[in-house]
């Protein structure tokens, strides 16, 4: 059994009025990873450490992998911490560390690795979105994956062009580039496997005026659909442990 060390790179905080009920983003990611490990007996062990990258970055590249959270910020905003985070991830990539980018993390890895990110032409994407697998990466082959999967979404930007060396593996009608890989080091998703439906509903209600009546209503109605959280968590863990096939959790 291999003991992994993974770092959560926190790029935002849950709003104060939601934090007591739903937890902050690091807790959501910790719960996601621990849920995946627990559901597959004891095939791997992992230690998790959080860095709030708005204020600090890891001093050393001593973790096996790095998970970049979502954020209310856009990756093209002129903020020093965003540029510094991108620089750190480039060093991690060059060191062949595993990197998982979720939502903002997905967009950051595209924007700073040679792709392009911009506002969604159709506005905000919220609620449950059905996404299609258009390629089966190596960490999915043993999974016999479904051809479509549902995840919760909450984003107003999207990847418009893939970064250098990237391959798309997931798309949906609203967001044509919903997930991509770069070699064996980078995996990204626009959707949120760490979100609960309750938290997604709370965000939609909070942003009701920004979303507009129709988008809010459609997003809330979509919560009646199932989400495939456990499958996607297994994919993430398979990706993070891919160098050790005996530890794959599919």
N, C-alpha and C positions, 0 to 999 in steps of 0.2 A: 504494500500500500504506500502510495506517495502522498506526502503532506505538502499541499500547495500553500503559497502565500499570495494573496490577491489584494490589491488596493482599490478602494472606491474613491474616485476623484469627483468630489462633490462640487457641482457648478452652480448651485442655487440652494435655497432653503424653502421648505413649505411655509406658507403664510402662517403667522402666529395663531390666527383663529382656527386653523385646521390641524395644527401640529399635535395637540393633545389627543385628538381622536384618531388621526391617521398616521402620526409619526413623521419624522423628517425623512428626506430622501435617502440618507445612508441606512436608516432602519429598513426602509422599503427594499433596498438592494440586499441588505443582510438577510432579511426574511426570505427574499426570493431565492438566494443562493442556498440558505439552510433548508428551505423547503425542498429544493431539488435534491440535495444530498440525502435528506431524511427519507425521501420517497424511494430512494434506490439503495436502501440498506446501508452498508458500510464500505462501499467500493472506493471511497476517497475521503480524505480529510482536508480541511482548508482553514486557514487563519485569515481574517479580514481586518484591514486597517483603513481608516478614512482620513483623507486629506481635503480640507476645504480649499480648493485651488484658487478661490478669490483672494485668499490671504497667504497661502503657503503651498509649495510643491514638495514632493519627496526630495530628500537630499541625495539619495542614491537610487539606482535602478536595481534594487535588490529584491523586487517581487517577481513572481512568475507571470503575473498578468495585471492589467489595469482596466477598470470599468468606469466609463465616463457617463455621468448622469445627465438628465435633462436640465433645462434652465429656461427662465423667462426671457433671457437675453438672446439677441441674434448674433450669430457667429461673425457677422461683418461689422458689428459695432466696434468703435475705436476704443477698446478697453485694454489696458496693459495686461491684465491677468489672462485674457483670452489669448493674446499673442504668446505670452509666456507658457500657457498650457499647451498650445500648439507646438512650441519648440520642444517642450518636454516629451510630447508624444512622438515627435520625429526621432528623438534620441532613443526612446523606447522601441520604436519600429526598427531602427538601425541595429539595436541590440537583440532583435528577433524576439522581443517579449510579446505575449498575447495582449491584444487590445480589443475591448468591446465598447462600442459607442451606441448609446441609446438616445434617440431624439436629438437634442442639442449635440450630444457626442457624435452621433451619426453625421450631422451636418458639419461639425467642426472638422472631422477627419476628411470629409469631402473638400471643404473650402480651402483648407491649408495644405492639402496633399495634391492640389492641382485641378480640382473640380470647380463647380460653381453652385452657389446657394442663393436663393432669392425668395421673395414672398410668393405664397401659393396664389395662382391666378383666381381660384375660386374662393379664396378667403380661408377661414379657419377650418381645420379638420378636427372634429370632436366625436366622441362616442366610439362604438365598435365598428371597425373597418375589416371587411373581408380582404385578405391579401393572398395573391397567387405565388406559388413557388415556380420560378421559371428556370431554375437550375438546381441541381442536387449537389451541394458541396460534400466533400469527403466526410465531414462530421455529421452528415445526414444520411449517408448511404445505409448504415446499419439500422436506421430508425424506421424504414419503410414509411416515410412521412406522407401525410395527407397532401393533396395537391393544393388545398387552400387552408388558411388558418386565420382566426380572428384575434385581433388585439385591440386594446383601447388606444385611441389617438388623442393628442392634444397639441396641435402645432399650427402656426401661421406661416412658417417658412418651410421650404423643402429643397432637396438636392435637385438641381437642374441638369448638371453634367457630372459624370463620374470622375473621380480623381484618377491620377496616373496609375496604371496597372490594375485597376479595379474591375471586378466582374459583378454584375447585378445577379442576385438570386431571388429577390422578392419584389413584387410590384402590385399596386392596386389602381383602380380607375382614378382615384383622387390624387394619388402620389405614385407616379410611374417608377421612381427609384425608392423603394421602401426598405431595401436591404442590400448591402454589397459586401464583398470580401476583397482584401488585397493579399494575395498569396495565402500563406498559412498563419499570418500574424494579425490580421484585422478582420473583425466581423462587426457589422452595424445593423441596427434596426431603427426605423422611424417610429414604430409603435412602442408601447410601454408595457412590457411584461411584468414590471414591478408594481403597476397601478392596480388598485382594487376598483370595483364598480362604484362603491360608495364615494371614494375620493374623486373619481372622474365626474360623478354627478355633482359633488360639492363644487368642483372647479367650474363646471358648466353653469351652475346657478350663480356663482360669483361673477362670471363673465357674461351673464345674460345680455346686458346692454351692448357689449362689444360684439357678441356673436350675432345678435339679431334674433327676432322671434322664430323665424323658420329654422335656422341652423340649430338654435337651442332645442327646439321641439324635436327635430330629427335626431339630434344627438341623444337626448333623453330616451326617446322611443327605441333607439338602437340598443340600449342596455338590456332589452329583453333577449337579445341574442347571446349565445354562449361565447365565452372566450377560451382560447386554447393555451392558457398560461402554463400549465404543467409541461406540455409538449415543447413549448418554446424555451422554457427554463432548461429542459434536458438538452436541447440543441446548444444553448450557451455553455453548459457544463461540458458537453462533448467537445466543443471548440476549445475551451480553456484547457482541456486535458488531452488534446488530440495526440500529443507527442508520446503519450503512454496509453496505447490502445487497450491494454488490460484494465484500465480504469474508466473506459467509456461507460456512461451511465444510461445509454439507451436500452 
